[in-house]
Amino acid sequence: MINIKIRKKIDRKNYTLMAIISFVIILSAWYIASSSGAISEIFLPKPQNVINYYIKAISDGSLWNNSKISIYRITLGFLYAVILGVPVGILTGTFKKFEAVIRPLCEFIRYMPVPAFLPLIMVWIGIGENAKVTVIFIGTFFQLVLMVADDAMSVPDDLINAGYTLGTNTRKAVFKIIIPAMMPRLMETLRMMIGWAWTYLVSAELVAADTGLGYTILKSQRFLKTDAIFAGIILIGLLGLITDRIFALVNKKLFHWAEGG
């Protein structure tokens, strides 16, 4: 039996190589399964057909237009969730009275399926861009509040008590101790939540959309254009991966000390 140690680190070169190999294996299996005829193209398009779709969509400008509007919707919905959710989460994780009011409510709402809100959103807000942004906001806000609250609660009591011993007050303890101490974890939380926001894109673009990557996927479903469906799914995954890497890079640059220097 191979002796593999738990959480044993590997060098960056081997890590990158293994990551590339995993993608190569998946793509090879996809190519073999679709090209051999083992699976009908109705269910699994050939990789070259997906590439041809990208070429066509780039040449006619539809890929850029759909990507641009989807990024706009994701950005707005996520920013609104962060602007409101982070302060509420900090209050929830810092003061028990806020926790008693906010946490049970957020824990209840976060289990409600976001697509179920679509009829209400259309009645309350309409079918414009605000409705699509609201879907993404609802999908991320309540979970974000709970995760930020946990980040605030992760700050050791010893740090806070040391601050009080040195003469600080509650306001300074929040802004000078709790918030700076939780920032590395907060960035990781935002990194996770931007991924959640991307997963709600298709649901958001169910609301009377005529543009966007999610709309393209839904429209292609009606005509069984699986090459376009695969292209849309892969592109959403790539855009989500890019935003994830951006957050990871920012976190590493700003808080490198949090990982041991």
C-alpha angles and dihedrals in degrees: 000000000000112000106229117173119221112256092354108166123237127201121266094251094056092044092054092044093052091048091052091047091053091055092046091053092051093046092046092051090049092050094047094046094048099038096046092057092239088127123035117247088237087071102027120022122207115261090239090057090055090049090050089052090053091050092050093045092049093048094051093042096238094116093057094043094050093044092048095053093045092051089049092053094046092048095050095044092047094045093051090049091050095045092053102026101051097056091043090048092050091051090048093051094043107042123044094211091058089045091054091053102037109030099060091047094049092045089053097047097043090068093056111102109249095218088061088066093058097092091048093046091052090050095045102037107014129234101292131105092287090065093054092047089049092056091056090044093053091046093056109025103073095043090046092054092054094046093047089049089055089049090054092047090052091069105105117251088226091068093051093045090049089054092052090047089055091053104263123147130225095267093052091044089058097045100033102035115017101040097044091045093051097045098097091052091043091057090051089050092052089048090056094044095053085059090054090050091057091052090059094053096095091049090049092052092054086081103094093296124165096178138041138074093274091051090050091054093049093046091049090052091063091058097037091243095159093171089063091044092053091045092053094046093048092048092051088050092050093048090048090050091051092053090046091053091048091055091045091051093047091048092049093049096046100037106024089139090066090071095051098278 
